[in-house]
Amino acid sequence: MTSSSSSTTEFSSRKKSSSASEELPERRWDRLDEILTRMETSLFDATPQDVCEIGMLYQKTLTDLGKARARGDAILAGNLNGLVGRAYSQIYRKPSLRVMDIVTFYWSEFPRLVRARIHYFLVAFLIYAFSFSIGFLCISHDSKLLDLVIPAKLKSCIEASLYQYGSSTDQMTFTTATLTHNIQVAILAFLGGLPFGLGTIYMLIINGIMLGGIVSMAQGAGRLASTGSLIFPHLSIELITIFLCSGAGFIIAFALIKPGPHRRRDWLAQEGLDAVKIIAGAFPMFILAAFVEAQITPLVSIDVIWRYLIGALLIELILIYLAMGGISLERLKELFRRRSESVDAASPLLR
């Protein structure tokens, strides 16, 4: 009885193995065509299973192509040759950049990347905030430290705007110089990651002290509210951009300092790709800051309080985008559901 059941099991296993080995090639070709169609529509539509399967299906279809040529089946060989060529272009060639790929990057990939690397941006923010505090507390209009951290051109614009009570042209020159300077700071903060992050730290400290000194000077001149209202709408965007670029610089620096089990060059190339993506994602913020400086700052009809509200609104919108971008509607519903459940669970304890 035992012998009979074991032979039956062996026969059934052989039958399954035989049916698996006799998989119809047409199914493989259809499956490969399905994966390729999805990848050619958009690379983001490809699933992890597609990526795992395409290499195996490509090799088997290549073997089928050789057999078709050996049999002299010209029609089948032509069809398989086209299929193999499409697979080759997806496996070995870089995909062309499409408009939807750019939209997907800014809509989901960039904010997700920022959230995944948020600790680098927090370090940049803390260094800048500490330096700002030093500048605000230690710098006055006649401080020697002011000459070290503020460029001569920007200092002359500040003096014309604050102490000589310059015209609106002087104030516009000041805001334009501030915008140009902060864009340069953001770029240099990113490049400063190459010397193991020392350049990034230097740029954050110097410019944090400088901004603190400017605020201190404006307060001493009794024009903090009016001068701040001119630069705050675009400065709020520029500061976020500086933190993003500085975080990208720290990513490069950390890859150089601690590559882990990888070769330093390979790890730098891998981490550097994320850093470049962050810079690319922050680039539209430069454009937005320039637009605000060109279109909103010159409008003298806008009240001081409204200028601060515009700046605060821009900060809020950017932070919401970075915090929520790329999160699906289902995920948002799940987060709100968990939050409501936690509130309901805590409400009896508060009574």
C-alpha positions as CSV (number, residue, x, y, z in Angstrom):
1,M,0.0,0.0,0.0
2,T,2.8,2.3,0.9
3,S,4.7,1.3,-2.2
4,S,1.7,2.1,-4.4
5,S,1.1,5.5,-2.9
6,S,4.8,6.5,-3.2
7,S,4.9,5.5,-6.9
8,T,1.7,7.5,-7.4
9,T,3.3,10.6,-5.8
10,E,6.5,10.1,-7.9
11,F,4.4,9.8,-11.1
12,S,2.4,13.0,-10.3
13,S,5.6,14.9,-9.5
14,R,7.1,13.8,-12.8
15,K,4.0,14.9,-14.6
16,K,4.1,18.4,-13.0
17,S,7.8,18.7,-13.9
18,S,7.1,17.6,-17.4
19,S,4.2,20.0,-17.9
20,A,6.4,22.8,-16.5
21,S,9.2,22.0,-18.8
22,E,6.8,21.9,-21.8
23,E,5.6,25.5,-21.2
24,L,4.2,26.9,-24.4
25,P,6.7,29.5,-25.9
26,E,3.7,31.6,-27.1
27,R,2.9,32.3,-23.5
28,R,6.4,33.5,-22.8
29,W,6.3,35.8,-25.8
30,D,2.9,37.2,-24.8
31,R,4.2,37.8,-21.3
32,L,7.3,39.5,-22.6
33,D,5.2,41.7,-25.0
34,E,2.9,42.6,-22.1
35,I,5.8,43.7,-19.9
36,L,7.5,45.7,-22.7
37,T,4.2,47.5,-23.5
38,R,3.9,48.6,-19.9
39,M,7.6,49.7,-19.7
40,E,7.3,51.6,-23.0
41,T,4.3,53.5,-21.8
42,S,6.0,54.6,-18.7
43,L,8.9,53.2,-16.8
44,F,7.1,53.9,-13.5
45,D,4.3,51.5,-14.5
46,A,6.7,48.5,-14.4
47,T,6.2,46.4,-11.3
48,P,9.1,44.7,-9.4
49,Q,7.9,41.3,-10.8
50,D,8.2,42.8,-14.4
51,V,11.8,43.8,-13.7
52,C,12.7,40.3,-12.4
53,E,11.0,38.5,-15.3
54,I,12.2,40.5,-18.3
55,G,15.8,39.3,-18.2
56,M,14.7,35.6,-18.1
57,L,12.1,36.0,-20.8
58,Y,14.6,37.9,-22.9
59,Q,17.1,35.0,-22.7
60,K,14.5,32.4,-23.5
61,T,13.0,34.4,-26.4
62,L,16.6,34.8,-27.7
63,T,16.9,31.0,-27.7
64,D,13.6,30.6,-29.4
65,L,14.8,33.0,-32.1
66,G,17.8,30.9,-32.8
67,K,15.6,27.8,-33.1
68,A,13.3,29.6,-35.5
69,R,16.2,30.6,-37.7
70,A,17.6,27.1,-37.7
71,R,14.2,25.7,-38.8
72,G,14.0,28.4,-41.6
73,D,10.8,29.9,-40.2
74,A,11.3,33.4,-41.5
75,I,8.0,34.9,-40.3
76,L,8.4,33.6,-36.7
77,A,12.0,34.7,-36.7
78,G,11.1,38.2,-37.8
79,N,8.5,38.6,-35.1
80,L,10.8,37.2,-32.4
81,N,13.6,39.5,-33.7
82,G,11.4,42.5,-33.1
83,L,10.4,41.3,-29.7
84,V,14.0,40.7,-28.7
85,G,15.0,44.1,-30.0
86,R,12.4,45.8,-27.9
87,A,13.5,43.9,-24.8
88,Y,17.2,44.8,-25.5
89,S,16.4,48.5,-25.7
90,Q,14.6,48.3,-22.3
91,I,17.4,46.3,-20.6
92,Y,20.5,47.8,-21.9
93,R,19.6,51.4,-23.0
94,K,18.6,54.4,-21.0
95,P,14.9,55.2,-21.3
96,S,14.0,58.5,-22.9
97,L,12.8,61.2,-20.6
98,R,9.1,61.9,-21.0
99,V,6.9,64.7,-19.7
100,M,5.0,62.4,-17.4
101,D,8.3,61.2,-15.9
102,I,9.2,64.8,-15.0
103,V,5.7,65.3,-13.5
104,T,6.0,62.1,-11.5
105,F,9.4,63.1,-10.2
106,Y,8.2,66.5,-8.9
107,W,4.8,65.1,-7.8
108,S,6.0,62.1,-5.8
109,E,9.6,61.1,-6.1
110,F,11.2,64.3,-5.0
111,P,9.1,64.9,-1.8
112,R,9.5,61.2,-0.9
113,L,13.3,61.6,-1.3
114,V,13.2,64.7,1.0
115,R,11.3,62.8,3.6
116,A,13.7,59.9,3.4
117,R,16.7,62.1,3.9
118,I,15.1,64.6,6.3
119,H,17.8,64.2,9.0
120,Y,20.4,65.9,6.7
121,F,18.1,68.9,6.2
122,L,17.5,69.1,9.9
123,V,21.2,69.3,10.6
124,A,21.5,72.1,8.0
125,F,18.6,73.9,9.7
126,L,20.1,73.6,13.2
127,I,23.5,74.9,12.1
128,Y,21.9,77.8,10.3
129,A,19.6,78.7,13.2
130,F,22.5,78.6,15.7
131,S,24.6,80.8,13.5
132,F,21.6,83.2,13.0
133,S,21.3,83.5,16.8
134,I,25.0,84.4,17.1
135,G,24.7,87.0,14.4
136,F,21.6,88.5,15.9
137,L,23.1,88.7,19.4
138,C,26.7,89.7,18.6
139,I,26.5,92.0,15.6
140,S,25.7,95.7,15.7
141,H,26.0,98.2,12.8
142,D,29.6,99.1,13.9
143,S,30.7,95.5,14.6
144,K,34.0,94.3,13.1
145,L,32.4,90.9,12.6
146,L,30.0,92.5,10.2
147,D,32.8,93.3,7.7
148,L,33.9,89.7,7.7
149,V,30.6,88.0,6.9
150,I,28.7,90.5,4.8
151,P,29.9,91.2,1.2
152,A,30.7,94.9,0.5
153,K,28.0,95.2,-2.2
154,L,25.3,93.8,0.0
155,K,26.5,95.9,3.0
156,S,26.3,99.1,0.9
157,C,22.7,98.2,-0.1
158,I,21.8,97.5,3.6
159,E,23.2,100.9,4.7
160,A,21.4,102.7,1.9
161,S,18.1,101.0,2.8
162,L,18.4,101.3,6.6
163,Y,20.6,104.1,7.7
164,Q,20.4,106.6,4.9
165,Y,16.7,106.0,4.4
166,G,17.2,105.4,0.7
167,S,14.6,105.5,-2.0
168,S,12.5,102.6,-3.1
169,T,15.2,101.9,-5.8
170,D,17.7,101.4,-3.0
171,Q,15.4,99.0,-1.3
172,M,14.8,97.1,-4.5
173,T,18.5,96.8,-5.1
174,F,18.8,95.4,-1.5
175,T,16.2,92.7,-2.1
176,T,17.7,91.8,-5.5
177,A,21.2,91.5,-4.0
178,T,19.7,89.3,-1.2
179,L,18.1,87.0,-3.8
180,T,21.2,86.7,-5.9
181,H,23.4,86.1,-2.8
182,N,21.1,83.4,-1.4
183,I,21.0,81.5,-4.7
184,Q,24.8,81.5,-4.8
185,V,24.8,80.3,-1.2
186,A,22.5,77.4,-2.0
187,I,24.7,76.3,-4.9
188,L,28.0,76.6,-2.9
189,A,26.5,74.8,0.0
190,F,25.8,71.8,-2.3
191,L,29.3,71.9,-3.8
192,G,30.7,72.3,-0.3
193,G,29.9,68.7,0.5
194,L,32.8,67.5,-1.6
195,P,35.5,68.5,0.9
196,F,33.8,66.2,3.4
197,G,31.1,68.7,4.2
198,L,33.4,71.4,5.5
199,G,32.4,73.8,2.8
200,T,28.7,73.2,3.5
201,I,29.1,73.9,7.2
202,Y,31.2,77.0,6.5
203,M,28.5,78.4,4.1
204,L,25.7,77.8,6.7
205,I,27.6,79.4,9.5
206,I,28.7,82.5,7.6
207,N,25.3,83.1,6.1
208,G,23.4,82.4,9.3
209,I,25.6,84.9,11.1
210,M,25.1,87.4,8.2
211,L,21.3,87.1,8.2
212,G,21.2,87.4,12.0
213,G,23.4,90.5,11.7
214,I,21.1,92.1,9.1
215,V,18.1,91.5,11.2
216,S,19.9,93.0,14.2
217,M,20.9,96.0,12.2
218,A,17.3,96.5,11.0
219,Q,16.0,96.3,14.5
220,G,18.6,98.8,15.7
221,A,17.6,101.2,12.9
222,G,13.9,100.8,13.9
223,R,13.0,99.4,10.4
224,L,12.8,95.7,11.1
225,A,9.1,95.4,10.1
226,S,9.3,97.4,6.9
227,T,12.7,96.0,5.7
228,G,11.7,92.5,6.7
229,S,8.4,92.7,4.7
230,L,10.5,93.4,1.6
231,I,12.6,90.3,1.7
232,F,10.5,87.9,3.7
233,P,8.2,86.7,0.9
234,H,11.1,85.5,-1.3
235,L,13.6,84.9,1.6
236,S,11.2,82.2,3.0
237,I,11.6,80.2,-0.2
238,E,15.3,80.8,-0.4
239,L,15.9,79.5,3.1
240,I,14.1,76.3,2.4
241,T,16.2,76.0,-0.8
242,I,19.4,76.6,1.1
243,F,18.5,73.8,3.6
244,L,17.7,71.4,0.8
245,C,20.9,72.1,-1.1
246,S,22.9,72.0,2.2
247,G,21.3,68.6,3.0
248,A,22.3,67.4,-0.5
249,G,25.9,68.5,0.3
250,F,25.8,66.6,3.6
251,I,24.6,63.4,1.7
252,I,27.8,63.6,-0.5
253,A,29.9,64.3,2.6
254,F,28.6,61.4,4.5
255,A,29.1,59.1,1.5
256,L,32.8,60.2,1.5
257,I,33.2,59.8,5.2
258,K,31.4,56.5,5.8
259,P,31.0,54.4,2.6
260,G,30.3,51.3,4.7
261,P,31.1,48.0,2.9
262,H,31.1,49.7,-0.5
263,R,34.0,51.3,-2.3
264,R,34.1,55.0,-1.7
265,R,33.8,55.8,-5.4
266,D,30.8,53.5,-5.9
267,W,29.0,54.7,-2.9
268,L,29.6,58.3,-3.8
269,A,28.1,57.7,-7.2
270,Q,25.0,56.1,-5.7
271,E,24.4,58.7,-3.0
272,G,25.4,61.5,-5.4
273,L,22.5,60.5,-7.6
274,D,20.1,61.3,-4.8
275,A,21.9,64.5,-4.0
276,V,21.5,65.6,-7.7
277,K,17.9,64.7,-7.6
278,I,17.4,67.0,-4.6
279,I,19.1,69.8,-6.4
280,A,16.9,69.2,-9.4
281,G,13.8,69.2,-7.2
282,A,14.8,72.4,-5.5
283,F,15.5,74.2,-8.8
284,P,11.8,75.3,-9.3
285,M,12.0,77.0,-5.9
286,F,14.7,79.3,-7.2
287,I,12.4,80.3,-10.1
288,L,9.5,80.8,-7.6
289,A,11.7,83.0,-5.4
290,A,12.8,85.1,-8.4
291,F,9.2,85.5,-9.5
292,V,8.1,86.7,-6.1
293,E,11.0,89.1,-5.9
294,A,10.2,90.5,-9.4
295,Q,6.4,90.6,-9.1
296,I,5.4,91.0,-5.5
297,T,8.3,92.9,-3.8
298,P,8.0,96.0,-6.1
299,L,4.3,96.4,-5.3
300,V,4.3,99.3,-2.9
301,S,0.5,99.1,-2.6
302,I,0.8,95.8,-0.6
303,D,0.6,96.5,3.1
304,V,3.4,95.2,5.4
305,I,1.2,92.6,7.1
306,W,0.1,91.2,3.8
307,R,3.7,90.7,2.7
308,Y,4.4,88.7,5.8
309,L,1.2,86.7,5.3
310,I,2.2,85.9,1.7
311,G,5.6,84.7,2.9
312,A,4.0,82.6,5.6
313,L,1.6,81.1,3.1
314,L,4.4,80.2,0.7
315,I,6.3,78.5,3.5
316,E,3.2,76.5,4.5
317,L,2.4,75.4,0.9
318,I,6.0,74.2,0.3
319,L,6.1,72.3,3.6
320,I,2.8,70.7,2.9
321,Y,4.0,69.7,-0.6
322,L,7.2,68.2,0.9
323,A,5.3,66.4,3.7
324,M,2.4,65.1,1.7
325,G,3.7,64.8,-1.9
326,G,3.6,61.3,-3.3
327,I,1.2,60.0,-0.7
328,S,-1.7,58.3,-2.3
329,L,-5.3,59.2,-1.4
330,E,-5.8,55.7,0.2
331,R,-2.7,56.3,2.4
332,L,-4.1,59.7,3.4
333,K,-7.4,58.2,4.4
334,E,-5.6,55.6,6.4
335,L,-3.5,58.2,8.2
336,F,-6.6,60.3,9.0
337,R,-8.5,57.1,10.2
338,R,-5.7,56.2,12.6
339,R,-5.5,59.7,13.9
340,S,-9.3,59.8,14.5
341,E,-9.1,56.4,16.3
342,S,-6.2,57.6,18.5
343,V,-8.2,60.8,19.4
344,D,-11.3,58.7,20.2
345,A,-9.2,56.3,22.3
346,A,-7.7,59.2,24.3
347,S,-10.9,61.2,24.7
348,P,-12.2,59.1,27.7
349,L,-8.9,59.8,29.5
350,L,-9.3,63.5,29.1
351,R,-12.8,63.7,30.6
